[in-house]
Amino acid sequence: MFKLFTVETANDLLDAVEARLTALETAVHDLREAHARAREGRQDPAEALALRAEIGFLAGAARDARRELERLGVQVPDLEAGVVEFPARVGGEIVHLVWERGEDTVTRYHRLTGDEATYPLDPDDATPRRGEPDPPQGTPEPRA
């Protein structure tokens, strides 16, 4: 289902998104650990069977968490960084509002033109503003 968000509706959903993101991260982390244990190959047949069952359960938990995020209408382009995107409309253009784990609110967006630069949201009226993209992470903003 394709859903368009406003900044307000995206911000209202952040607690639910974060809970599901945490569930997804936990399932993926635990699944990686279970796969690593399976590759070691030191299990007796009963342990190997239990490990296969655990891997199946964790894969299902990860799939369910991903589906819950999709049902909310959001996309997770970078799970490890905790980046979530909310489809939105800005001046007639479809964009993605961008939120990253640790942020209190959605503060930026990026266009869907292949350019991954992010643009700040205008804090006064909570609508995206056009202008220069945010500087790349790790690059200081120019001083006036």
N, C-alpha and C positions, 0 to 999 in steps of 0.2 A: 504494500500500500504506500503510495506517495503522499506525503503530508508536508505542507509548508508551515513553518513556525514563524512567530514574531519573536523579537528579542525577549519580550515578557513571557511568552509561553515556553520558550527554551529555558529561561532562568527558572521558571516554576517547576520544570521537570528535572532539574539538576540532581536533586536528592535521589529520585528514582533511578536516574541514569547512573549515578555513581554507585548505588547499591548493586545494580546489575553488572556494571563494569567490574566491580570488585569480585563478584561471583564468577565472571568469565575469566578474569586474571587468575583467580585461585584454581579454578578447574584446569586451565591451561598449564599452570605451574605444576600442579600435582600430576597431570598427565605426562608432562615431560620427565618428571622424576620416575614415574612408573615405567615409562619406556626405557629410561636409563637402567633401571634395575633389571628389566627384561633382557636387555642387551648383555648384561653381565653373565647371564646364563648359569648362575650357580644355584638354581632352585631345583628342589626335588619335584617330581611330577605333581604332587598336590599343591605345592607352592606356586608352580608355574600355572596351574589351572586357576588358582585364586588370583594371581597377578593378571592373567588374561581377563578375568571377570572384572577386576578393578579398573583395568584400562578401558574396557567397554563402558563401565559405569561413568568414568571420568570423561570419556569422549562424549557420552550422552549429556552429561552436565554442562560441558562446554558448548555443545550444540544448542541446548535449551537456553543457556544464558545469551548466546548470540541471537537466537530467535526472539527472545524477549526484548532485546535492544532494537531489533528490526521492527518488532510490533509497535514500539514506541515511535518509530519513524526516524531514528537516528542512524548514523553510520560511524563506524570505528575504523578510521584509516590507519591508526597506529596504536595498537593495544599496549605495547610496552611503555610508550610515552603517556598513555592515558588521554589521547586526543579523540574527541567526539565532535561530529559535525551534524548540524541541523539544517536541512534545506529551508531556504527562505527566499523571499522576493524583495529586491531592492531596486526601486526606480524601474520596475518592469523587467528586471533581469533576475534570473534564478541564481542564487549564490549559496554558499554554505557558511552559516554562522559557526565559529570555531570556539570550542571550550576545551581546556586541558585540565586534568586532575590537579587540584590544588588552587585553582582559581575560584573566586567566590561567585563570579557571574560571567556570562558571555561578554567578551570585550572586543572581539574582532571578527572579521569575515574574510573569505577569499572567493574570488570569481572562479567560474568553471571554464575558463578559457585555456586551461593548460598551464597558466601562470599560477604557481602556488604561493605567491606573495600574499600576505594578509594585510587587511586594511582596518584601521581602528573604527570602532563605533563611536558616534558622537555621544558623550556622556550626558549632555544636557537634555536631549530628547530621545535617547536610546534607539536612534535609528542609524543605520550605516551612513557614513559620510564618504564621499569620494575624495581621493587625494593620493598622497604618496603612500606606498606600502610601508608596513613596519620594517625596520632594519632586520636583517637576518640575525638569528640568535647568536649571541657572542660578539656581535658588532655594536659598539656604542653608537647611540644616536648622535647626529651632528650637533655641535653646540652653536648657539646663536651668537 
